Amino acid sequence: MKLRVISFALIAALFLAAPLVIDRYYLTLLVPFFGYAVALLGLNLLFGYGGLLSFGHALFLAVGAYTAAVVTTKYGIMHFEIIALAVTLAAVAIAVPLGIICVRHTKIFFGMLTLAFGMLFHSFLFKFYELTGGDEGAPIRRPSLLGFDFPSMDKIQFVTGPFYYYSLALAVIAGFVMWRLVNSPFGLHLKAARDNDRKAEYVGVSVNRVRLVAFVVSAVYGAIGGLIIGINTGLADPEIAYWTQSGNLVFMTVLGGFSNFFGPAVGAFVFIFLQDFLASHMNYWRFVLGVVLAVIVIGLPRGIVGLAAGVLSAKSRSRKKMEEARV
């Protein structure tokens, strides 16, 4: 536990110091990373802790981005905190009815239902042009942060400066809240429902209710992640709700390791920067990216974090054996 806290503090310090030592271009990659990290915390609540794999989670990324577009352009509300509240309410309003339908099912049936609703929402974004902008998307105006507008900054300065630190703070707070949640009695109930739902119901766990709450919380995290991503690009694009985006979220989760709390965030970091590196150095980067990621996933079934944890555990056992041998 002590080692985990120290590691987390070191990582946070590195992210805090990043704007001082690395190029702005890489900061523009770190901001969407914070957004994906928040969204994946929510997805992993469903998948890693609840055993429910959603293939339509990009729907909630789109909810966050498009709510921000509507609030800033249609209503002229520019305070990030109010926008985040509107995004949260919109995510809850959509997630509750969808969750009531979806959590009655598990395994592939749950996955296919979420995929179907995700594609329905993607179609909605194209059809209702006046509200969503259709295939052109909807612009998101730059919000104020804690009441400060930063009028002297251009977009890049804003994104790599105050918004970078604001997004980092949001990701840390979201991570802390999720950590407390999964280690609470609710988290234990959710894991019990994942391992054996019949036994969980027998000991008094309301399985569908627990799963519904997890679904709604996951949706809120996804929408907040979509809000961060949307503000970073300044546009709510309908492709953010497409099924391939949901596939990317699942891939990031598996890549980092869904059995570990921080695994999905590590997977998002590796995926984003590996994709950027390959795209900037070769024409057939999609093919190479697919091969590289497939090899990693097949070779590391527990993900990158799972491999690291296994190595550290092996070293710890080896050290204990050596100490016992000396005694």
CORKA-V935133 format. One record per residue. N is the residue number from 1. RES is the residue in one letter. SS is DSSP state (@ for helix, = for strand, . for the rest). Layout:
n->N res->RES ss->SS
n->N res->RES ss->SS
//
This chain:
n->1 res->M ss->.
n->2 res->K ss->@
n->3 res->L ss->@
n->4 res->R ss->@
n->5 res->V ss->@
n->6 res->I ss->@
n->7 res->S ss->@
n->8 res->F ss->@
n->9 res->A ss->@
n->10 res->L ss->@
n->11 res->I ss->@
n->12 res->A ss->@
n->13 res->A ss->@
n->14 res->L ss->@
n->15 res->F ss->@
n->16 res->L ss->@
n->17 res->A ss->@
n->18 res->A ss->@
n->19 res->P ss->@
n->20 res->L ss->@
n->21 res->V ss->@
n->22 res->I ss->.
n->23 res->D ss->.
n->24 res->R ss->@
n->25 res->Y ss->@
n->26 res->Y ss->@
n->27 res->L ss->@
n->28 res->T ss->@
n->29 res->L ss->@
n->30 res->L ss->@
n->31 res->V ss->@
n->32 res->P ss->@
n->33 res->F ss->@
n->34 res->F ss->@
n->35 res->G ss->@
n->36 res->Y ss->@
n->37 res->A ss->@
n->38 res->V ss->@
n->39 res->A ss->@
n->40 res->L ss->@
n->41 res->L ss->@
n->42 res->G ss->@
n->43 res->L ss->@
n->44 res->N ss->@
n->45 res->L ss->@
n->46 res->L ss->@
n->47 res->F ss->@
n->48 res->G ss->@
n->49 res->Y ss->@
n->50 res->G ss->.
n->51 res->G ss->.
n->52 res->L ss->.
n->53 res->L ss->.
n->54 res->S ss->.
n->55 res->F ss->.
n->56 res->G ss->.
n->57 res->H ss->.
n->58 res->A ss->@
n->59 res->L ss->@
n->60 res->F ss->@
n->61 res->L ss->@
n->62 res->A ss->@
n->63 res->V ss->@
n->64 res->G ss->@
n->65 res->A ss->@
n->66 res->Y ss->@
n->67 res->T ss->@
n->68 res->A ss->@
n->69 res->A ss->@
n->70 res->V ss->@
n->71 res->V ss->@
n->72 res->T ss->@
n->73 res->T ss->@
n->74 res->K ss->@
n->75 res->Y ss->.
n->76 res->G ss->.
n->77 res->I ss->.
n->78 res->M ss->.
n->79 res->H ss->=
n->80 res->F ss->@
n->81 res->E ss->@
n->82 res->I ss->@
n->83 res->I ss->@
n->84 res->A ss->@
n->85 res->L ss->@
n->86 res->A ss->@
n->87 res->V ss->@
n->88 res->T ss->@
n->89 res->L ss->@
n->90 res->A ss->@
n->91 res->A ss->@
n->92 res->V ss->@
n->93 res->A ss->@
n->94 res->I ss->@
n->95 res->A ss->@
n->96 res->V ss->@
n->97 res->P ss->@
n->98 res->L ss->@
n->99 res->G ss->@
n->100 res->I ss->@
n->101 res->I ss->@
n->102 res->C ss->@
n->103 res->V ss->.
n->104 res->R ss->.
n->105 res->H ss->.
n->106 res->T ss->.
n->107 res->K ss->@
n->108 res->I ss->@
n->109 res->F ss->@
n->110 res->F ss->@
n->111 res->G ss->@
n->112 res->M ss->@
n->113 res->L ss->@
n->114 res->T ss->@
n->115 res->L ss->@
n->116 res->A ss->@
n->117 res->F ss->@
n->118 res->G ss->@
n->119 res->M ss->@
n->120 res->L ss->@
n->121 res->F ss->@
n->122 res->H ss->@
n->123 res->S ss->@
n->124 res->F ss->@
n->125 res->L ss->@
n->126 res->F ss->@
n->127 res->K ss->@
n->128 res->F ss->.
n->129 res->Y ss->@
n->130 res->E ss->@
n->131 res->L ss->@
n->132 res->T ss->@
n->133 res->G ss->.
n->134 res->G ss->@
n->135 res->D ss->@
n->136 res->E ss->@
n->137 res->G ss->.
n->138 res->A ss->=
n->139 res->P ss->=
n->140 res->I ss->.
n->141 res->R ss->.
n->142 res->R ss->.
n->143 res->P ss->.
n->144 res->S ss->=
n->145 res->L ss->=
n->146 res->L ss->.
n->147 res->G ss->.
n->148 res->F ss->=
n->149 res->D ss->.
n->150 res->F ss->.
n->151 res->P ss->.
n->152 res->S ss->.
n->153 res->M ss->.
n->154 res->D ss->.
n->155 res->K ss->@
n->156 res->I ss->@
n->157 res->Q ss->@
n->158 res->F ss->@
n->159 res->V ss->@
n->160 res->T ss->@
n->161 res->G ss->.
n->162 res->P ss->@
n->163 res->F ss->@
n->164 res->Y ss->@
n->165 res->Y ss->@
n->166 res->Y ss->@
n->167 res->S ss->@
n->168 res->L ss->@
n->169 res->A ss->@
n->170 res->L ss->@
n->171 res->A ss->@
n->172 res->V ss->@
n->173 res->I ss->@
n->174 res->A ss->@
n->175 res->G ss->@
n->176 res->F ss->@
n->177 res->V ss->@
n->178 res->M ss->@
n->179 res->W ss->@
n->180 res->R ss->@
n->181 res->L ss->@
n->182 res->V ss->@
n->183 res->N ss->.
n->184 res->S ss->.
n->185 res->P ss->@
n->186 res->F ss->@
n->187 res->G ss->@
n->188 res->L ss->@
n->189 res->H ss->@
n->190 res->L ss->@
n->191 res->K ss->@
n->192 res->A ss->@
n->193 res->A ss->@
n->194 res->R ss->@
n->195 res->D ss->@
n->196 res->N ss->.
n->197 res->D ss->@
n->198 res->R ss->@
n->199 res->K ss->@
n->200 res->A ss->@
n->201 res->E ss->@
n->202 res->Y ss->@
n->203 res->V ss->.
n->204 res->G ss->.
n->205 res->V ss->.
n->206 res->S ss->.
n->207 res->V ss->@
n->208 res->N ss->@
n->209 res->R ss->@
n->210 res->V ss->@
n->211 res->R ss->@
n->212 res->L ss->@
n->213 res->V ss->@
n->214 res->A ss->@
n->215 res->F ss->@
n->216 res->V ss->@
n->217 res->V ss->@
n->218 res->S ss->@
n->219 res->A ss->@
n->220 res->V ss->@
n->221 res->Y ss->@
n->222 res->G ss->@
n->223 res->A ss->@
n->224 res->I ss->@
n->225 res->G ss->@
n->226 res->G ss->@
n->227 res->L ss->@
n->228 res->I ss->@
n->229 res->I ss->@
n->230 res->G ss->@
n->231 res->I ss->@
n->232 res->N ss->@
n->233 res->T ss->@
n->234 res->G ss->.
n->235 res->L ss->=
n->236 res->A ss->=
n->237 res->D ss->.
n->238 res->P ss->@
n->239 res->E ss->@
n->240 res->I ss->@
n->241 res->A ss->@
n->242 res->Y ss->.
n->243 res->W ss->@
n->244 res->T ss->@
n->245 res->Q ss->@
n->246 res->S ss->@
n->247 res->G ss->@
n->248 res->N ss->@
n->249 res->L ss->@
n->250 res->V ss->@
n->251 res->F ss->@
n->252 res->M ss->@
n->253 res->T ss->@
n->254 res->V ss->@
n->255 res->L ss->@
n->256 res->G ss->@
n->257 res->G ss->.
n->258 res->F ss->.
n->259 res->S ss->.
n->260 res->N ss->.
n->261 res->F ss->.
n->262 res->F ss->.
n->263 res->G ss->@
n->264 res->P ss->@
n->265 res->A ss->@
n->266 res->V ss->@
n->267 res->G ss->@
n->268 res->A ss->@
n->269 res->F ss->@
n->270 res->V ss->@
n->271 res->F ss->@
n->272 res->I ss->@
n->273 res->F ss->@
n->274 res->L ss->@
n->275 res->Q ss->@
n->276 res->D ss->@
n->277 res->F ss->@
n->278 res->L ss->@
n->279 res->A ss->@
n->280 res->S ss->.
n->281 res->H ss->.
n->282 res->M ss->.
n->283 res->N ss->.
n->284 res->Y ss->.
n->285 res->W ss->@
n->286 res->R ss->@
n->287 res->F ss->@
n->288 res->V ss->@
n->289 res->L ss->@
n->290 res->G ss->@
n->291 res->V ss->@
n->292 res->V ss->@
n->293 res->L ss->@
n->294 res->A ss->@
n->295 res->V ss->@
n->296 res->I ss->@
n->297 res->V ss->@
n->298 res->I ss->@
n->299 res->G ss->@
n->300 res->L ss->.
n->301 res->P ss->.
n->302 res->R ss->.
n->303 res->G ss->@
n->304 res->I ss->@
n->305 res->V ss->@
n->306 res->G ss->@
n->307 res->L ss->@
n->308 res->A ss->@
n->309 res->A ss->@
n->310 res->G ss->@
n->311 res->V ss->@
n->312 res->L ss->@
n->313 res->S ss->@
n->314 res->A ss->@
n->315 res->K ss->@
n->316 res->S ss->@
n->317 res->R ss->@
n->318 res->S ss->@
n->319 res->R ss->@
n->320 res->K ss->@
n->321 res->K ss->@
n->322 res->M ss->@
n->323 res->E ss->@
n->324 res->E ss->@
n->325 res->A ss->@
n->326 res->R ss->@
n->327 res->V ss->.
//
